[in-house]
């Protein structure tokens, strides 16, 4: 998870990710990077979960937070159209 210091939306994404991990039964270590990123950005396997594309640089507050459905799909190796990623 990428974020800027004191991001007001970070806990919301942390909670959603935690719920999805518990629901899926996965035991995955979550790493966080604090710095000049769109915040918060959840990145799984090099993909921005909210957009389905590689993350882009920039410092701004995100309004497009990933949904539970998007997080579940990313954890299961699927893109947002339900196709398995190679």
N, CA, C and O atoms as CSV, one atom per row, in Angstrom:
chain,resi,resn,atom,element,x,y,z
A,1,UNK,N,N,0.847,-1.158,0.000
A,1,UNK,CA,C,0.000,0.000,0.000
A,1,UNK,C,C,0.901,1.232,0.000
A,1,UNK,O,O,1.803,1.355,0.828
A,2,UNK,N,N,0.651,2.119,-0.917
A,2,UNK,CA,C,1.435,3.344,-1.032
A,2,UNK,C,C,0.597,4.494,-0.496
A,2,UNK,O,O,-0.609,4.560,-0.734
A,3,UNK,N,N,1.250,5.406,0.236
A,3,UNK,CA,C,0.504,6.527,0.808
A,3,UNK,C,C,1.425,7.664,1.211
A,3,UNK,O,O,2.637,7.492,1.337
A,4,UNK,N,N,0.828,8.821,1.408
A,4,UNK,CA,C,1.544,9.969,1.954
A,4,UNK,C,C,1.327,9.981,3.461
A,4,UNK,O,O,0.386,9.358,3.953
A,5,UNK,N,N,2.188,10.683,4.205
A,5,UNK,CA,C,2.000,10.758,5.653
A,5,UNK,C,C,0.629,11.352,5.999
A,5,UNK,O,O,0.159,12.289,5.352
A,6,UNK,N,N,0.016,10.797,7.012
A,6,UNK,CA,C,-1.257,11.306,7.553
A,6,UNK,C,C,-2.414,11.275,6.560
A,6,UNK,O,O,-3.312,12.112,6.640
A,7,UNK,N,N,-2.409,10.336,5.635
A,7,UNK,CA,C,-3.508,10.215,4.675
A,7,UNK,C,C,-4.800,9.878,5.426
A,7,UNK,O,O,-4.838,8.882,6.148
A,8,UNK,N,N,-5.852,10.678,5.275
A,8,UNK,CA,C,-7.089,10.428,6.013
A,8,UNK,C,C,-7.877,9.210,5.519
A,8,UNK,O,O,-8.780,8.746,6.215
A,9,UNK,N,N,-7.556,8.686,4.339
A,9,UNK,CA,C,-8.291,7.544,3.794
A,9,UNK,C,C,-7.548,6.225,3.957
A,9,UNK,O,O,-8.076,5.171,3.603
A,10,UNK,N,N,-6.335,6.271,4.485
A,10,UNK,CA,C,-5.506,5.078,4.590
A,10,UNK,C,C,-6.158,3.994,5.439
A,10,UNK,O,O,-6.158,2.826,5.050
A,11,UNK,N,N,-6.708,4.355,6.580
A,11,UNK,CA,C,-7.324,3.347,7.451
A,11,UNK,C,C,-8.501,2.653,6.778
A,11,UNK,O,O,-8.743,1.470,7.017
A,12,UNK,N,N,-9.227,3.373,5.949
A,12,UNK,CA,C,-10.369,2.782,5.238
A,12,UNK,C,C,-9.892,1.676,4.293
A,12,UNK,O,O,-10.521,0.621,4.209
A,13,UNK,N,N,-8.797,1.908,3.591
A,13,UNK,CA,C,-8.269,0.903,2.667
A,13,UNK,C,C,-7.621,-0.237,3.446
A,13,UNK,O,O,-7.755,-1.399,3.062
A,14,UNK,N,N,-6.923,0.078,4.530
A,14,UNK,CA,C,-6.349,-0.973,5.380
A,14,UNK,C,C,-7.444,-1.918,5.870
A,14,UNK,O,O,-7.290,-3.139,5.831
A,15,UNK,N,N,-8.544,-1.341,6.329
A,15,UNK,CA,C,-9.653,-2.145,6.847
A,15,UNK,C,C,-10.263,-3.021,5.750
A,15,UNK,O,O,-10.522,-4.204,5.972
A,16,UNK,N,N,-10.490,-2.449,4.579
A,16,UNK,CA,C,-11.071,-3.220,3.470
A,16,UNK,C,C,-10.139,-4.360,3.067
A,16,UNK,O,O,-10.596,-5.478,2.830
A,17,UNK,N,N,-8.844,-4.087,2.987
A,17,UNK,CA,C,-7.887,-5.130,2.631
A,17,UNK,C,C,-7.863,-6.218,3.696
A,17,UNK,O,O,-7.841,-7.405,3.370
A,18,UNK,N,N,-7.867,-5.824,4.962
A,18,UNK,CA,C,-7.880,-6.808,6.046
A,18,UNK,C,C,-9.105,-7.700,5.995
A,18,UNK,O,O,-9.000,-8.911,6.184
A,19,UNK,N,N,-10.266,-7.113,5.740
A,19,UNK,CA,C,-11.503,-7.891,5.634
A,19,UNK,C,C,-11.413,-8.887,4.479
A,19,UNK,O,O,-11.810,-10.044,4.616
A,20,UNK,N,N,-10.892,-8.433,3.348
A,20,UNK,CA,C,-10.786,-9.311,2.174
A,20,UNK,C,C,-9.783,-10.434,2.419
A,20,UNK,O,O,-10.016,-11.569,2.004
A,21,UNK,N,N,-8.679,-10.133,3.083
A,21,UNK,CA,C,-7.697,-11.171,3.397
A,21,UNK,C,C,-8.293,-12.210,4.335
A,21,UNK,O,O,-8.113,-13.411,4.130
A,22,UNK,N,N,-9.003,-11.751,5.365
A,22,UNK,CA,C,-9.636,-12.693,6.304
A,22,UNK,C,C,-10.677,-13.549,5.591
A,22,UNK,O,O,-10.741,-14.759,5.811
A,23,UNK,N,N,-11.480,-12.938,4.753
A,23,UNK,CA,C,-12.532,-13.658,4.035
A,23,UNK,C,C,-11.954,-14.709,3.095
A,23,UNK,O,O,-12.515,-15.794,2.944
A,24,UNK,N,N,-10.828,-14.380,2.466
A,24,UNK,CA,C,-10.225,-15.304,1.504
A,24,UNK,C,C,-9.359,-16.363,2.168
A,24,UNK,O,O,-8.986,-17.349,1.532
A,25,UNK,N,N,-9.035,-16.166,3.450
A,25,UNK,CA,C,-8.188,-17.121,4.155
A,25,UNK,C,C,-6.714,-17.004,3.815
A,25,UNK,O,O,-5.922,-17.875,4.175
A,26,UNK,N,N,-6.341,-15.943,3.128
A,26,UNK,CA,C,-4.942,-15.744,2.750
A,26,UNK,C,C,-4.158,-15.131,3.905
A,26,UNK,O,O,-4.663,-14.271,4.627
A,27,UNK,N,N,-2.931,-15.580,4.065
A,27,UNK,CA,C,-2.032,-15.026,5.078
A,27,UNK,C,C,-0.893,-14.341,4.333
A,27,UNK,O,O,0.134,-14.955,4.042
A,28,UNK,N,N,-1.086,-13.071,4.032
A,28,UNK,CA,C,-0.141,-12.318,3.217
A,28,UNK,C,C,0.369,-11.133,4.020
A,28,UNK,O,O,-0.409,-10.412,4.647
A,29,UNK,N,N,1.671,-10.939,3.996
A,29,UNK,CA,C,2.258,-9.766,4.639
A,29,UNK,C,C,1.967,-8.536,3.779
A,29,UNK,O,O,2.188,-8.549,2.568
A,30,UNK,N,N,1.477,-7.491,4.406
A,30,UNK,CA,C,1.166,-6.252,3.702
A,30,UNK,C,C,2.292,-5.258,3.980
A,30,UNK,O,O,2.598,-4.952,5.132
A,31,UNK,N,N,2.893,-4.769,2.917
A,31,UNK,CA,C,3.946,-3.765,3.060
A,31,UNK,C,C,3.378,-2.405,2.695
A,31,UNK,O,O,2.540,-2.274,1.803
A,32,UNK,N,N,3.858,-1.398,3.410
A,32,UNK,CA,C,3.431,-0.032,3.125
A,32,UNK,C,C,4.640,0.808,2.751
A,32,UNK,O,O,5.724,0.653,3.313
A,33,UNK,N,N,4.432,1.695,1.798
A,33,UNK,CA,C,5.455,2.648,1.381
A,33,UNK,C,C,4.911,4.046,1.605
A,33,UNK,O,O,3.862,4.409,1.072
A,34,UNK,N,N,5.619,4.813,2.382
A,34,UNK,CA,C,5.225,6.196,2.605
A,34,UNK,C,C,6.096,7.082,1.730
A,34,UNK,O,O,7.320,6.956,1.736
A,35,UNK,N,N,5.474,7.967,0.986
A,35,UNK,CA,C,6.244,8.839,0.109
A,35,UNK,C,C,5.355,9.609,-0.836
A,35,UNK,O,O,4.193,9.881,-0.536
A,36,UNK,N,N,5.910,9.955,-1.975
A,36,UNK,CA,C,5.211,10.783,-2.947
A,36,UNK,C,C,4.360,9.992,-3.911
A,36,UNK,O,O,4.666,9.905,-5.100
A,37,UNK,N,N,3.296,9.419,-3.401
A,37,UNK,CA,C,2.421,8.570,-4.207
A,37,UNK,C,C,0.990,9.102,-4.158
A,37,UNK,O,O,0.631,9.817,-3.223
A,38,UNK,N,N,0.170,8.761,-5.153
A,38,UNK,CA,C,-1.263,8.999,-4.994
A,38,UNK,C,C,-1.702,8.222,-3.752
A,38,UNK,O,O,-1.345,7.055,-3.597
A,39,UNK,N,N,-2.451,8.841,-2.891
A,39,UNK,CA,C,-2.671,8.230,-1.589
A,39,UNK,C,C,-4.144,8.103,-1.230
A,39,UNK,O,O,-4.909,9.059,-1.353
A,40,UNK,N,N,-4.534,6.911,-0.784
A,40,UNK,CA,C,-3.767,5.674,-0.725
A,40,UNK,C,C,-3.898,4.893,-2.031
A,40,UNK,O,O,-4.932,4.950,-2.697
A,41,UNK,N,N,-2.852,4.171,-2.387
A,41,UNK,CA,C,-2.868,3.312,-3.568
A,41,UNK,C,C,-2.582,1.887,-3.131
A,41,UNK,O,O,-1.526,1.615,-2.559
A,42,UNK,N,N,-3.500,0.982,-3.390
A,42,UNK,CA,C,-3.310,-0.432,-3.091
A,42,UNK,C,C,-2.757,-1.095,-4.345
A,42,UNK,O,O,-3.405,-1.105,-5.392
A,43,UNK,N,N,-1.548,-1.649,-4.229
A,43,UNK,CA,C,-0.864,-2.277,-5.358
A,43,UNK,C,C,-0.705,-3.761,-5.062
A,43,UNK,O,O,-0.124,-4.138,-4.044
A,44,UNK,N,N,-1.222,-4.601,-5.950
A,44,UNK,CA,C,-1.069,-6.052,-5.832
A,44,UNK,C,C,-0.482,-6.554,-7.142
A,44,UNK,O,O,-1.041,-6.323,-8.214
A,45,UNK,N,N,0.646,-7.239,-7.044
A,45,UNK,CA,C,1.352,-7.766,-8.223
A,45,UNK,C,C,1.628,-6.680,-9.262
A,45,UNK,O,O,1.501,-6.915,-10.464
A,46,UNK,N,N,2.007,-5.483,-8.789
A,46,UNK,CA,C,2.377,-4.398,-9.692
A,46,UNK,C,C,1.227,-3.672,-10.342
A,46,UNK,O,O,1.438,-2.874,-11.255
A,47,UNK,N,N,0.007,-3.931,-9.890
A,47,UNK,CA,C,-1.183,-3.314,-10.486
A,47,UNK,C,C,-1.931,-2.500,-9.433
A,47,UNK,O,O,-2.138,-2.965,-8.312
A,48,UNK,N,N,-2.333,-1.287,-9.799
A,48,UNK,CA,C,-3.175,-0.450,-8.950
A,48,UNK,C,C,-4.560,-1.093,-8.934
A,48,UNK,O,O,-5.225,-1.168,-9.967
A,49,UNK,N,N,-4.986,-1.547,-7.781
A,49,UNK,CA,C,-6.235,-2.312,-7.680
A,49,UNK,C,C,-7.446,-1.481,-8.103
A,49,UNK,O,O,-8.383,-2.025,-8.686
A,50,UNK,N,N,-7.447,-0.189,-7.827
A,50,UNK,CA,C,-8.602,0.649,-8.165
A,50,UNK,C,C,-8.739,0.891,-9.661
A,50,UNK,O,O,-9.852,1.054,-10.162
A,51,UNK,N,N,-7.612,0.916,-10.387
A,51,UNK,CA,C,-7.680,1.234,-11.817
A,51,UNK,C,C,-7.429,0.037,-12.722
A,51,UNK,O,O,-7.827,0.048,-13.887
A,52,UNK,N,N,-6.772,-0.996,-12.201
A,52,UNK,CA,C,-6.421,-2.146,-13.023
A,52,UNK,C,C,-5.225,-1.892,-13.921
A,52,UNK,O,O,-4.940,-2.690,-14.814
A,53,UNK,N,N,-4.522,-0.790,-13.696
A,53,UNK,CA,C,-3.360,-0.407,-14.503
A,53,UNK,C,C,-2.137,-0.268,-13.600
A,53,UNK,O,O,-2.270,-0.239,-12.376
A,54,UNK,N,N,-0.954,-0.181,-14.190
A,54,UNK,CA,C,0.223,0.072,-13.360
A,54,UNK,C,C,0.066,1.402,-12.613
A,54,UNK,O,O,-0.529,2.340,-13.143
A,55,UNK,N,N,0.587,1.488,-11.401
A,55,UNK,CA,C,0.466,2.733,-10.642
A,55,UNK,C,C,1.234,3.870,-11.317
A,55,UNK,O,O,2.253,3.649,-11.971
A,56,UNK,N,N,0.732,5.071,-11.146
A,56,UNK,CA,C,1.372,6.254,-11.723
A,56,UNK,C,C,1.936,7.124,-10.604
A,56,UNK,O,O,1.391,7.150,-9.501
A,57,UNK,N,N,3.030,7.838,-10.885
A,57,UNK,CA,C,3.597,8.709,-9.858
A,57,UNK,C,C,2.760,9.968,-9.694
A,57,UNK,O,O,1.991,10.340,-10.580
A,58,UNK,N,N,2.920,10.608,-8.560
A,58,UNK,CA,C,2.230,11.858,-8.293
A,58,UNK,C,C,1.741,11.899,-6.868
A,58,UNK,O,O,1.445,10.866,-6.267
A,59,UNK,N,N,1.660,13.088,-6.335
A,59,UNK,CA,C,1.193,13.247,-4.963
A,59,UNK,C,C,-0.169,13.917,-5.002
A,59,UNK,O,O,-0.284,15.099,-5.330
A,60,UNK,N,N,-1.184,13.164,-4.671
A,60,UNK,CA,C,-2.528,13.718,-4.567
A,60,UNK,C,C,-3.390,12.770,-3.757
A,60,UNK,O,O,-3.044,11.605,-3.565
A,61,UNK,N,N,-4.504,13.277,-3.287
A,61,UNK,CA,C,-5.443,12.474,-2.495
A,61,UNK,C,C,-6.358,11.720,-3.453
A,61,UNK,O,O,-7.000,12.319,-4.316
A,62,UNK,N,N,-6.409,10.405,-3.292
A,62,UNK,CA,C,-7.252,9.573,-4.153
A,62,UNK,C,C,-8.695,9.604,-3.686
A,62,UNK,O,O,-8.978,9.569,-2.488
A,63,UNK,N,N,-9.582,9.669,-4.627
A,63,UNK,CA,C,-11.006,9.555,-4.330
A,63,UNK,C,C,-11.557,8.229,-4.829
A,63,UNK,O,O,-12.647,7.815,-4.434
A,64,UNK,N,N,-10.796,7.558,-5.707
A,64,UNK,CA,C,-11.229,6.284,-6.289
A,64,UNK,C,C,-10.622,5.121,-5.504
A,64,UNK,O,O,-9.706,4.450,-5.979
A,65,UNK,N,N,-11.136,4.894,-4.316
A,65,UNK,CA,C,-10.623,3.812,-3.482
A,65,UNK,C,C,-11.091,2.466,-4.032
A,65,UNK,O,O,-12.177,2.370,-4.603
A,66,UNK,N,N,-10.269,1.426,-3.860
A,66,UNK,CA,C,-10.671,0.112,-4.368
A,66,UNK,C,C,-11.855,-0.450,-3.592
A,66,UNK,O,O,-11.949,-0.294,-2.375
A,67,UNK,N,N,-12.747,-1.101,-4.310
A,67,UNK,CA,C,-13.901,-1.744,-3.677
A,67,UNK,C,C,-13.489,-3.119,-3.161
A,67,UNK,O,O,-12.432,-3.640,-3.518
A,68,UNK,N,N,-14.334,-3.693,-2.323
A,68,UNK,CA,C,-14.081,-5.055,-1.852
A,68,UNK,C,C,-14.008,-6.021,-3.034
A,68,UNK,O,O,-13.184,-6.936,-3.038
A,69,UNK,N,N,-14.858,-5.823,-4.025
A,69,UNK,CA,C,-14.866,-6.697,-5.194
A,69,UNK,C,C,-13.547,-6.602,-5.956
A,69,UNK,O,O,-13.006,-7.618,-6.392
A,70,UNK,N,N,-13.031,-5.388,-6.118
A,70,UNK,CA,C,-11.755,-5.209,-6.807
A,70,UNK,C,C,-10.610,-5.847,-6.022
A,70,UNK,O,O,-9.716,-6.460,-6.606
A,71,UNK,N,N,-10.642,-5.703,-4.706
A,71,UNK,CA,C,-9.593,-6.290,-3.875
A,71,UNK,C,C,-9.644,-7.808,-3.958
A,71,UNK,O,O,-8.610,-8.453,-4.128
A,72,UNK,N,N,-10.839,-8.388,-3.841
A,72,UNK,CA,C,-10.975,-9.851,-3.953
A,72,UNK,C,C,-10.459,-10.344,-5.305
A,72,UNK,O,O,-9.743,-11.343,-5.370
A,73,UNK,N,N,-10.819,-9.648,-6.378
A,73,UNK,CA,C,-10.370,-10.055,-7.711
A,73,UNK,C,C,-8.848,-10.002,-7.810
A,73,UNK,O,O,-8.231,-10.913,-8.362
A,74,UNK,N,N,-8.244,-8.948,-7.280
A,74,UNK,CA,C,-6.784,-8.823,-7.330
A,74,UNK,C,C,-6.112,-9.910,-6.500
A,74,UNK,O,O,-5.093,-10.463,-6.915
A,75,UNK,N,N,-6.666,-10.221,-5.343
A,75,UNK,CA,C,-6.095,-11.272,-4.497
A,75,UNK,C,C,-6.205,-12.642,-5.156
A,75,UNK,O,O,-5.388,-13.527,-4.905
A,76,UNK,N,N,-7.217,-12.809,-5.999
A,76,UNK,CA,C,-7.417,-14.083,-6.692
A,76,UNK,C,C,-6.764,-14.114,-8.068
A,76,UNK,O,O,-6.970,-15.060,-8.828
A,77,UNK,N,N,-5.974,-13.082,-8.398
A,77,UNK,CA,C,-5.261,-13.067,-9.670
A,77,UNK,C,C,-6.124,-12.768,-10.865
A,77,UNK,O,O,-5.799,-13.183,-11.978
A,78,UNK,N,N,-7.229,-12.051,-10.667
A,78,UNK,CA,C,-8.129,-11.700,-11.763
A,78,UNK,C,C,-8.063,-10.204,-12.006
A,78,UNK,O,O,-7.825,-9.431,-11.077
A,79,UNK,N,N,-8.275,-9.790,-13.252
A,79,UNK,CA,C,-8.396,-8.362,-13.490
A,79,UNK,C,C,-9.857,-7.967,-13.279
A,79,UNK,O,O,-10.677,-8.799,-12.889
A,80,UNK,N,N,-10.179,-6.713,-13.533
A,80,UNK,CA,C,-11.528,-6.232,-13.236
A,80,UNK,C,C,-12.590,-6.773,-14.178
A,80,UNK,O,O,-13.780,-6.581,-13.929
A,81,UNK,N,N,-12.196,-7.437,-15.244
A,81,UNK,CA,C,-13.179,-8.048,-16.147
A,81,UNK,C,C,-13.376,-9.517,-15.807
A,81,UNK,O,O,-14.138,-10.216,-16.475
A,82,UNK,N,N,-12.682,-9.992,-14.756
A,82,UNK,CA,C,-12.840,-11.372,-14.337
A,82,UNK,C,C,-11.948,-12.349,-15.074
A,82,UNK,O,O,-12.086,-13.559,-14.893
A,83,UNK,N,N,-11.035,-11.858,-15.902
A,83,UNK,CA,C,-10.117,-12.725,-16.627
A,83,UNK,C,C,-8.870,-12.945,-15.783
A,83,UNK,O,O,-8.427,-12.033,-15.085
A,84,UNK,N,N,-8.309,-14.127,-15.838
A,84,UNK,CA,C,-7.107,-14.420,-15.076
A,84,UNK,C,C,-5.914,-13.698,-15.687
A,84,UNK,O,O,-5.718,-13.718,-16.902
A,85,UNK,N,N,-5.120,-13.061,-14.831
A,85,UNK,CA,C,-3.913,-12.387,-15.294
A,85,UNK,C,C,-2.818,-13.404,-15.545
A,85,UNK,O,O,-2.709,-14.391,-14.818
A,86,UNK,N,N,-2.014,-13.178,-16.552
A,86,UNK,CA,C,-0.896,-14.086,-16.861
A,86,UNK,C,C,0.251,-13.851,-15.901
A,86,UNK,O,O,1.283,-14.516,-15.997
